[in-house]
Amino acid sequence: MIAIQALRNPVTQASGFNMIYDFQDAGFRYIKYGTPKNLFLLHHVSFEAMPAKYVGYHLVNVNVIGNILVTISRPFLPKFIEHIVSMNVYT
């Protein structure tokens, strides 16, 4: 209900969403969820099903594995996504 209200808010529609993903305790046990089907569903819901404007993606507390995966996938991302993804590592 709150997410629907945020989508209906004219200020949010104009300014967009900042998505923050916290990977603090994410380790090898979460890699099994990174299947091509799940990644396709995440892409489909994020960019095609939800009528929202995404201003930035912030990846917080990314471990070594996540850092390597993002570094490898960054050249294959479209330019507009490459510029809005930022990684923040806090120790």
Phi and psi restraints in degrees (range 20) as a CNS / XPLOR table:
assign (resid 1 and name C) (resid 2 and name N)
       (resid 2 and name CA) (resid 2 and name C) 1.0 -67.5 20.0 2
assign (resid 2 and name N) (resid 2 and name CA)
       (resid 2 and name C) (resid 3 and name N) 1.0 -37.9 20.0 2
assign (resid 2 and name C) (resid 3 and name N)
       (resid 3 and name CA) (resid 3 and name C) 1.0 -65.4 20.0 2
assign (resid 3 and name N) (resid 3 and name CA)
       (resid 3 and name C) (resid 4 and name N) 1.0 -37.2 20.0 2
assign (resid 3 and name C) (resid 4 and name N)
       (resid 4 and name CA) (resid 4 and name C) 1.0 -66.3 20.0 2
assign (resid 4 and name N) (resid 4 and name CA)
       (resid 4 and name C) (resid 5 and name N) 1.0 -40.9 20.0 2
assign (resid 4 and name C) (resid 5 and name N)
       (resid 5 and name CA) (resid 5 and name C) 1.0 -64.7 20.0 2
assign (resid 5 and name N) (resid 5 and name CA)
       (resid 5 and name C) (resid 6 and name N) 1.0 -37.7 20.0 2
assign (resid 5 and name C) (resid 6 and name N)
       (resid 6 and name CA) (resid 6 and name C) 1.0 -65.2 20.0 2
assign (resid 6 and name N) (resid 6 and name CA)
       (resid 6 and name C) (resid 7 and name N) 1.0 -34.7 20.0 2
assign (resid 6 and name C) (resid 7 and name N)
       (resid 7 and name CA) (resid 7 and name C) 1.0 -70.2 20.0 2
assign (resid 7 and name N) (resid 7 and name CA)
       (resid 7 and name C) (resid 8 and name N) 1.0 -31.2 20.0 2
assign (resid 7 and name C) (resid 8 and name N)
       (resid 8 and name CA) (resid 8 and name C) 1.0 -80.9 20.0 2
assign (resid 8 and name N) (resid 8 and name CA)
       (resid 8 and name C) (resid 9 and name N) 1.0 -18.9 20.0 2
assign (resid 8 and name C) (resid 9 and name N)
       (resid 9 and name CA) (resid 9 and name C) 1.0 -67.6 20.0 2
assign (resid 9 and name N) (resid 9 and name CA)
       (resid 9 and name C) (resid 10 and name N) 1.0 124.2 20.0 2
assign (resid 9 and name C) (resid 10 and name N)
       (resid 10 and name CA) (resid 10 and name C) 1.0 -63.1 20.0 2
assign (resid 10 and name N) (resid 10 and name CA)
       (resid 10 and name C) (resid 11 and name N) 1.0 -31.8 20.0 2
assign (resid 10 and name C) (resid 11 and name N)
       (resid 11 and name CA) (resid 11 and name C) 1.0 -66.8 20.0 2
assign (resid 11 and name N) (resid 11 and name CA)
       (resid 11 and name C) (resid 12 and name N) 1.0 -41.4 20.0 2
assign (resid 11 and name C) (resid 12 and name N)
       (resid 12 and name CA) (resid 12 and name C) 1.0 -66.9 20.0 2
assign (resid 12 and name N) (resid 12 and name CA)
       (resid 12 and name C) (resid 13 and name N) 1.0 -37.8 20.0 2
assign (resid 12 and name C) (resid 13 and name N)
       (resid 13 and name CA) (resid 13 and name C) 1.0 -64.0 20.0 2
assign (resid 13 and name N) (resid 13 and name CA)
       (resid 13 and name C) (resid 14 and name N) 1.0 -34.8 20.0 2
assign (resid 13 and name C) (resid 14 and name N)
       (resid 14 and name CA) (resid 14 and name C) 1.0 -79.4 20.0 2
assign (resid 14 and name N) (resid 14 and name CA)
       (resid 14 and name C) (resid 15 and name N) 1.0 -42.1 20.0 2
assign (resid 14 and name C) (resid 15 and name N)
       (resid 15 and name CA) (resid 15 and name C) 1.0 -90.3 20.0 2
assign (resid 15 and name N) (resid 15 and name CA)
       (resid 15 and name C) (resid 16 and name N) 1.0 -32.2 20.0 2
assign (resid 15 and name C) (resid 16 and name N)
       (resid 16 and name CA) (resid 16 and name C) 1.0 95.8 20.0 2
assign (resid 16 and name N) (resid 16 and name CA)
       (resid 16 and name C) (resid 17 and name N) 1.0 178.9 20.0 2
assign (resid 16 and name C) (resid 17 and name N)
       (resid 17 and name CA) (resid 17 and name C) 1.0 -105.3 20.0 2
assign (resid 17 and name N) (resid 17 and name CA)
       (resid 17 and name C) (resid 18 and name N) 1.0 144.9 20.0 2
assign (resid 17 and name C) (resid 18 and name N)
       (resid 18 and name CA) (resid 18 and name C) 1.0 -109.0 20.0 2
assign (resid 18 and name N) (resid 18 and name CA)
       (resid 18 and name C) (resid 19 and name N) 1.0 116.9 20.0 2
assign (resid 18 and name C) (resid 19 and name N)
       (resid 19 and name CA) (resid 19 and name C) 1.0 -93.5 20.0 2
assign (resid 19 and name N) (resid 19 and name CA)
       (resid 19 and name C) (resid 20 and name N) 1.0 129.6 20.0 2
assign (resid 19 and name C) (resid 20 and name N)
       (resid 20 and name CA) (resid 20 and name C) 1.0 -119.3 20.0 2
assign (resid 20 and name N) (resid 20 and name CA)
       (resid 20 and name C) (resid 21 and name N) 1.0 118.9 20.0 2
assign (resid 20 and name C) (resid 21 and name N)
       (resid 21 and name CA) (resid 21 and name C) 1.0 -110.4 20.0 2
assign (resid 21 and name N) (resid 21 and name CA)
       (resid 21 and name C) (resid 22 and name N) 1.0 122.5 20.0 2
assign (resid 21 and name C) (resid 22 and name N)
       (resid 22 and name CA) (resid 22 and name C) 1.0 -104.0 20.0 2
assign (resid 22 and name N) (resid 22 and name CA)
       (resid 22 and name C) (resid 23 and name N) 1.0 119.6 20.0 2
assign (resid 22 and name C) (resid 23 and name N)
       (resid 23 and name CA) (resid 23 and name C) 1.0 -108.9 20.0 2
assign (resid 23 and name N) (resid 23 and name CA)
       (resid 23 and name C) (resid 24 and name N) 1.0 38.9 20.0 2
assign (resid 23 and name C) (resid 24 and name N)
       (resid 24 and name CA) (resid 24 and name C) 1.0 -60.6 20.0 2
assign (resid 24 and name N) (resid 24 and name CA)
       (resid 24 and name C) (resid 25 and name N) 1.0 -52.7 20.0 2
assign (resid 24 and name C) (resid 25 and name N)
       (resid 25 and name CA) (resid 25 and name C) 1.0 -107.5 20.0 2
assign (resid 25 and name N) (resid 25 and name CA)
       (resid 25 and name C) (resid 26 and name N) 1.0 25.4 20.0 2
assign (resid 25 and name C) (resid 26 and name N)
       (resid 26 and name CA) (resid 26 and name C) 1.0 -84.5 20.0 2
assign (resid 26 and name N) (resid 26 and name CA)
       (resid 26 and name C) (resid 27 and name N) 1.0 124.0 20.0 2
assign (resid 26 and name C) (resid 27 and name N)
       (resid 27 and name CA) (resid 27 and name C) 1.0 -130.2 20.0 2
assign (resid 27 and name N) (resid 27 and name CA)
       (resid 27 and name C) (resid 28 and name N) 1.0 -148.1 20.0 2
assign (resid 27 and name C) (resid 28 and name N)
       (resid 28 and name CA) (resid 28 and name C) 1.0 -64.8 20.0 2
assign (resid 28 and name N) (resid 28 and name CA)
       (resid 28 and name C) (resid 29 and name N) 1.0 -27.1 20.0 2
assign (resid 28 and name C) (resid 29 and name N)
       (resid 29 and name CA) (resid 29 and name C) 1.0 -67.4 20.0 2
assign (resid 29 and name N) (resid 29 and name CA)
       (resid 29 and name C) (resid 30 and name N) 1.0 -18.0 20.0 2
assign (resid 29 and name C) (resid 30 and name N)
       (resid 30 and name CA) (resid 30 and name C) 1.0 -94.5 20.0 2
assign (resid 30 and name N) (resid 30 and name CA)
       (resid 30 and name C) (resid 31 and name N) 1.0 -8.1 20.0 2
assign (resid 30 and name C) (resid 31 and name N)
       (resid 31 and name CA) (resid 31 and name C) 1.0 -66.6 20.0 2
assign (resid 31 and name N) (resid 31 and name CA)
       (resid 31 and name C) (resid 32 and name N) 1.0 -29.6 20.0 2
assign (resid 31 and name C) (resid 32 and name N)
       (resid 32 and name CA) (resid 32 and name C) 1.0 -64.4 20.0 2
assign (resid 32 and name N) (resid 32 and name CA)
       (resid 32 and name C) (resid 33 and name N) 1.0 -18.5 20.0 2
assign (resid 32 and name C) (resid 33 and name N)
       (resid 33 and name CA) (resid 33 and name C) 1.0 -87.0 20.0 2
assign (resid 33 and name N) (resid 33 and name CA)
       (resid 33 and name C) (resid 34 and name N) 1.0 -4.9 20.0 2
assign (resid 33 and name C) (resid 34 and name N)
       (resid 34 and name CA) (resid 34 and name C) 1.0 -89.0 20.0 2
assign (resid 34 and name N) (resid 34 and name CA)
       (resid 34 and name C) (resid 35 and name N) 1.0 41.4 20.0 2
assign (resid 34 and name C) (resid 35 and name N)
       (resid 35 and name CA) (resid 35 and name C) 1.0 -72.9 20.0 2
assign (resid 35 and name N) (resid 35 and name CA)
       (resid 35 and name C) (resid 36 and name N) 1.0 158.2 20.0 2
assign (resid 35 and name C) (resid 36 and name N)
       (resid 36 and name CA) (resid 36 and name C) 1.0 -57.7 20.0 2
assign (resid 36 and name N) (resid 36 and name CA)
       (resid 36 and name C) (resid 37 and name N) 1.0 -35.5 20.0 2
assign (resid 36 and name C) (resid 37 and name N)
       (resid 37 and name CA) (resid 37 and name C) 1.0 -65.7 20.0 2
assign (resid 37 and name N) (resid 37 and name CA)
       (resid 37 and name C) (resid 38 and name N) 1.0 -44.7 20.0 2
assign (resid 37 and name C) (resid 38 and name N)
       (resid 38 and name CA) (resid 38 and name C) 1.0 -66.5 20.0 2
assign (resid 38 and name N) (resid 38 and name CA)
       (resid 38 and name C) (resid 39 and name N) 1.0 -38.4 20.0 2
assign (resid 38 and name C) (resid 39 and name N)
       (resid 39 and name CA) (resid 39 and name C) 1.0 -66.9 20.0 2
assign (resid 39 and name N) (resid 39 and name CA)
       (resid 39 and name C) (resid 40 and name N) 1.0 -36.8 20.0 2
assign (resid 39 and name C) (resid 40 and name N)
       (resid 40 and name CA) (resid 40 and name C) 1.0 -65.1 20.0 2
assign (resid 40 and name N) (resid 40 and name CA)
       (resid 40 and name C) (resid 41 and name N) 1.0 -42.6 20.0 2
assign (resid 40 and name C) (resid 41 and name N)
       (resid 41 and name CA) (resid 41 and name C) 1.0 -63.7 20.0 2
assign (resid 41 and name N) (resid 41 and name CA)
       (resid 41 and name C) (resid 42 and name N) 1.0 -39.9 20.0 2
assign (resid 41 and name C) (resid 42 and name N)
       (resid 42 and name CA) (resid 42 and name C) 1.0 -62.7 20.0 2
assign (resid 42 and name N) (resid 42 and name CA)
       (resid 42 and name C) (resid 43 and name N) 1.0 -43.6 20.0 2
assign (resid 42 and name C) (resid 43 and name N)
       (resid 43 and name CA) (resid 43 and name C) 1.0 -64.7 20.0 2
assign (resid 43 and name N) (resid 43 and name CA)
       (resid 43 and name C) (resid 44 and name N) 1.0 -43.6 20.0 2
assign (resid 43 and name C) (resid 44 and name N)
       (resid 44 and name CA) (resid 44 and name C) 1.0 -63.3 20.0 2
assign (resid 44 and name N) (resid 44 and name CA)
       (resid 44 and name C) (resid 45 and name N) 1.0 -45.5 20.0 2
assign (resid 44 and name C) (resid 45 and name N)
       (resid 45 and name CA) (resid 45 and name C) 1.0 -68.8 20.0 2
assign (resid 45 and name N) (resid 45 and name CA)
       (resid 45 and name C) (resid 46 and name N) 1.0 -40.9 20.0 2
assign (resid 45 and name C) (resid 46 and name N)
       (resid 46 and name CA) (resid 46 and name C) 1.0 -68.9 20.0 2
assign (resid 46 and name N) (resid 46 and name CA)
       (resid 46 and name C) (resid 47 and name N) 1.0 -42.1 20.0 2
assign (resid 46 and name C) (resid 47 and name N)
       (resid 47 and name CA) (resid 47 and name C) 1.0 -109.0 20.0 2
assign (resid 47 and name N) (resid 47 and name CA)
       (resid 47 and name C) (resid 48 and name N) 1.0 -22.5 20.0 2
assign (resid 47 and name C) (resid 48 and name N)
       (resid 48 and name CA) (resid 48 and name C) 1.0 -112.5 20.0 2
assign (resid 48 and name N) (resid 48 and name CA)
       (resid 48 and name C) (resid 49 and name N) 1.0 -34.2 20.0 2
assign (resid 48 and name C) (resid 49 and name N)
       (resid 49 and name CA) (resid 49 and name C) 1.0 -91.4 20.0 2
assign (resid 49 and name N) (resid 49 and name CA)
       (resid 49 and name C) (resid 50 and name N) 1.0 -35.8 20.0 2
assign (resid 49 and name C) (resid 50 and name N)
       (resid 50 and name CA) (resid 50 and name C) 1.0 -93.0 20.0 2
assign (resid 50 and name N) (resid 50 and name CA)
       (resid 50 and name C) (resid 51 and name N) 1.0 122.5 20.0 2
assign (resid 50 and name C) (resid 51 and name N)
       (resid 51 and name CA) (resid 51 and name C) 1.0 -80.5 20.0 2
assign (resid 51 and name N) (resid 51 and name CA)
       (resid 51 and name C) (resid 52 and name N) 1.0 73.4 20.0 2
assign (resid 51 and name C) (resid 52 and name N)
       (resid 52 and name CA) (resid 52 and name C) 1.0 -133.3 20.0 2
assign (resid 52 and name N) (resid 52 and name CA)
       (resid 52 and name C) (resid 53 and name N) 1.0 158.6 20.0 2
assign (resid 52 and name C) (resid 53 and name N)
       (resid 53 and name CA) (resid 53 and name C) 1.0 -106.0 20.0 2
assign (resid 53 and name N) (resid 53 and name CA)
       (resid 53 and name C) (resid 54 and name N) 1.0 123.0 20.0 2
assign (resid 53 and name C) (resid 54 and name N)
       (resid 54 and name CA) (resid 54 and name C) 1.0 -102.8 20.0 2
assign (resid 54 and name N) (resid 54 and name CA)
       (resid 54 and name C) (resid 55 and name N) 1.0 119.1 20.0 2
assign (resid 54 and name C) (resid 55 and name N)
       (resid 55 and name CA) (resid 55 and name C) 1.0 -87.6 20.0 2
assign (resid 55 and name N) (resid 55 and name CA)
       (resid 55 and name C) (resid 56 and name N) 1.0 -37.5 20.0 2
assign (resid 55 and name C) (resid 56 and name N)
       (resid 56 and name CA) (resid 56 and name C) 1.0 -160.3 20.0 2
assign (resid 56 and name N) (resid 56 and name CA)
       (resid 56 and name C) (resid 57 and name N) 1.0 150.5 20.0 2
assign (resid 56 and name C) (resid 57 and name N)
       (resid 57 and name CA) (resid 57 and name C) 1.0 -116.6 20.0 2
assign (resid 57 and name N) (resid 57 and name CA)
       (resid 57 and name C) (resid 58 and name N) 1.0 122.7 20.0 2
assign (resid 57 and name C) (resid 58 and name N)
       (resid 58 and name CA) (resid 58 and name C) 1.0 -113.7 20.0 2
assign (resid 58 and name N) (resid 58 and name CA)
       (resid 58 and name C) (resid 59 and name N) 1.0 119.4 20.0 2
assign (resid 58 and name C) (resid 59 and name N)
       (resid 59 and name CA) (resid 59 and name C) 1.0 -100.4 20.0 2
assign (resid 59 and name N) (resid 59 and name CA)
       (resid 59 and name C) (resid 60 and name N) 1.0 113.9 20.0 2
assign (resid 59 and name C) (resid 60 and name N)
       (resid 60 and name CA) (resid 60 and name C) 1.0 -110.5 20.0 2
assign (resid 60 and name N) (resid 60 and name CA)
       (resid 60 and name C) (resid 61 and name N) 1.0 141.4 20.0 2
assign (resid 60 and name C) (resid 61 and name N)
       (resid 61 and name CA) (resid 61 and name C) 1.0 57.3 20.0 2
assign (resid 61 and name N) (resid 61 and name CA)
       (resid 61 and name C) (resid 62 and name N) 1.0 46.1 20.0 2
assign (resid 61 and name C) (resid 62 and name N)
       (resid 62 and name CA) (resid 62 and name C) 1.0 -77.1 20.0 2
assign (resid 62 and name N) (resid 62 and name CA)
       (resid 62 and name C) (resid 63 and name N) 1.0 131.9 20.0 2
assign (resid 62 and name C) (resid 63 and name N)
       (resid 63 and name CA) (resid 63 and name C) 1.0 -82.3 20.0 2
assign (resid 63 and name N) (resid 63 and name CA)
       (resid 63 and name C) (resid 64 and name N) 1.0 -176.0 20.0 2
assign (resid 63 and name C) (resid 64 and name N)
       (resid 64 and name CA) (resid 64 and name C) 1.0 -63.2 20.0 2
assign (resid 64 and name N) (resid 64 and name CA)
       (resid 64 and name C) (resid 65 and name N) 1.0 -40.9 20.0 2
assign (resid 64 and name C) (resid 65 and name N)
       (resid 65 and name CA) (resid 65 and name C) 1.0 -64.0 20.0 2
assign (resid 65 and name N) (resid 65 and name CA)
       (resid 65 and name C) (resid 66 and name N) 1.0 -46.5 20.0 2
assign (resid 65 and name C) (resid 66 and name N)
       (resid 66 and name CA) (resid 66 and name C) 1.0 -63.4 20.0 2
assign (resid 66 and name N) (resid 66 and name CA)
       (resid 66 and name C) (resid 67 and name N) 1.0 -37.4 20.0 2
assign (resid 66 and name C) (resid 67 and name N)
       (resid 67 and name CA) (resid 67 and name C) 1.0 -63.3 20.0 2
assign (resid 67 and name N) (resid 67 and name CA)
       (resid 67 and name C) (resid 68 and name N) 1.0 -42.2 20.0 2
assign (resid 67 and name C) (resid 68 and name N)
       (resid 68 and name CA) (resid 68 and name C) 1.0 -65.6 20.0 2
assign (resid 68 and name N) (resid 68 and name CA)
       (resid 68 and name C) (resid 69 and name N) 1.0 -43.9 20.0 2
assign (resid 68 and name C) (resid 69 and name N)
       (resid 69 and name CA) (resid 69 and name C) 1.0 -63.7 20.0 2
assign (resid 69 and name N) (resid 69 and name CA)
       (resid 69 and name C) (resid 70 and name N) 1.0 -41.1 20.0 2
assign (resid 69 and name C) (resid 70 and name N)
       (resid 70 and name CA) (resid 70 and name C) 1.0 -68.1 20.0 2
assign (resid 70 and name N) (resid 70 and name CA)
       (resid 70 and name C) (resid 71 and name N) 1.0 -39.9 20.0 2
assign (resid 70 and name C) (resid 71 and name N)
       (resid 71 and name CA) (resid 71 and name C) 1.0 -64.4 20.0 2
assign (resid 71 and name N) (resid 71 and name CA)
       (resid 71 and name C) (resid 72 and name N) 1.0 -39.3 20.0 2
assign (resid 71 and name C) (resid 72 and name N)
       (resid 72 and name CA) (resid 72 and name C) 1.0 -69.5 20.0 2
assign (resid 72 and name N) (resid 72 and name CA)
       (resid 72 and name C) (resid 73 and name N) 1.0 -39.9 20.0 2
assign (resid 72 and name C) (resid 73 and name N)
       (resid 73 and name CA) (resid 73 and name C) 1.0 -82.2 20.0 2
assign (resid 73 and name N) (resid 73 and name CA)
       (resid 73 and name C) (resid 74 and name N) 1.0 -16.7 20.0 2
assign (resid 73 and name C) (resid 74 and name N)
       (resid 74 and name CA) (resid 74 and name C) 1.0 -58.2 20.0 2
assign (resid 74 and name N) (resid 74 and name CA)
       (resid 74 and name C) (resid 75 and name N) 1.0 -40.8 20.0 2
assign (resid 74 and name C) (resid 75 and name N)
       (resid 75 and name CA) (resid 75 and name C) 1.0 -66.5 20.0 2
assign (resid 75 and name N) (resid 75 and name CA)
       (resid 75 and name C) (resid 76 and name N) 1.0 -21.3 20.0 2
assign (resid 75 and name C) (resid 76 and name N)
       (resid 76 and name CA) (resid 76 and name C) 1.0 -91.5 20.0 2
assign (resid 76 and name N) (resid 76 and name CA)
       (resid 76 and name C) (resid 77 and name N) 1.0 -6.7 20.0 2
assign (resid 76 and name C) (resid 77 and name N)
       (resid 77 and name CA) (resid 77 and name C) 1.0 -78.7 20.0 2
assign (resid 77 and name N) (resid 77 and name CA)
       (resid 77 and name C) (resid 78 and name N) 1.0 149.8 20.0 2
assign (resid 77 and name C) (resid 78 and name N)
       (resid 78 and name CA) (resid 78 and name C) 1.0 -62.0 20.0 2
assign (resid 78 and name N) (resid 78 and name CA)
       (resid 78 and name C) (resid 79 and name N) 1.0 155.7 20.0 2
assign (resid 78 and name C) (resid 79 and name N)
       (resid 79 and name CA) (resid 79 and name C) 1.0 -60.5 20.0 2
assign (resid 79 and name N) (resid 79 and name CA)
       (resid 79 and name C) (resid 80 and name N) 1.0 -38.9 20.0 2
assign (resid 79 and name C) (resid 80 and name N)
       (resid 80 and name CA) (resid 80 and name C) 1.0 -68.4 20.0 2
assign (resid 80 and name N) (resid 80 and name CA)
       (resid 80 and name C) (resid 81 and name N) 1.0 -30.8 20.0 2
assign (resid 80 and name C) (resid 81 and name N)
       (resid 81 and name CA) (resid 81 and name C) 1.0 -78.0 20.0 2
assign (resid 81 and name N) (resid 81 and name CA)
       (resid 81 and name C) (resid 82 and name N) 1.0 -36.3 20.0 2
assign (resid 81 and name C) (resid 82 and name N)
       (resid 82 and name CA) (resid 82 and name C) 1.0 -60.2 20.0 2
assign (resid 82 and name N) (resid 82 and name CA)
       (resid 82 and name C) (resid 83 and name N) 1.0 -33.1 20.0 2
assign (resid 82 and name C) (resid 83 and name N)
       (resid 83 and name CA) (resid 83 and name C) 1.0 -82.4 20.0 2
assign (resid 83 and name N) (resid 83 and name CA)
       (resid 83 and name C) (resid 84 and name N) 1.0 -20.8 20.0 2
assign (resid 83 and name C) (resid 84 and name N)
       (resid 84 and name CA) (resid 84 and name C) 1.0 -99.1 20.0 2
assign (resid 84 and name N) (resid 84 and name CA)
       (resid 84 and name C) (resid 85 and name N) 1.0 -6.1 20.0 2
assign (resid 84 and name C) (resid 85 and name N)
       (resid 85 and name CA) (resid 85 and name C) 1.0 -90.7 20.0 2
assign (resid 85 and name N) (resid 85 and name CA)
       (resid 85 and name C) (resid 86 and name N) 1.0 125.4 20.0 2
assign (resid 85 and name C) (resid 86 and name N)
       (resid 86 and name CA) (resid 86 and name C) 1.0 -132.1 20.0 2
assign (resid 86 and name N) (resid 86 and name CA)
       (resid 86 and name C) (resid 87 and name N) 1.0 145.7 20.0 2
assign (resid 86 and name C) (resid 87 and name N)
       (resid 87 and name CA) (resid 87 and name C) 1.0 -112.3 20.0 2
assign (resid 87 and name N) (resid 87 and name CA)
       (resid 87 and name C) (resid 88 and name N) 1.0 132.4 20.0 2
assign (resid 87 and name C) (resid 88 and name N)
       (resid 88 and name CA) (resid 88 and name C) 1.0 -122.4 20.0 2
assign (resid 88 and name N) (resid 88 and name CA)
       (resid 88 and name C) (resid 89 and name N) 1.0 121.0 20.0 2
assign (resid 88 and name C) (resid 89 and name N)
       (resid 89 and name CA) (resid 89 and name C) 1.0 -110.0 20.0 2
assign (resid 89 and name N) (resid 89 and name CA)
       (resid 89 and name C) (resid 90 and name N) 1.0 117.1 20.0 2
assign (resid 89 and name C) (resid 90 and name N)
       (resid 90 and name CA) (resid 90 and name C) 1.0 -114.3 20.0 2
assign (resid 90 and name N) (resid 90 and name CA)
       (resid 90 and name C) (resid 91 and name N) 1.0 134.8 20.0 2
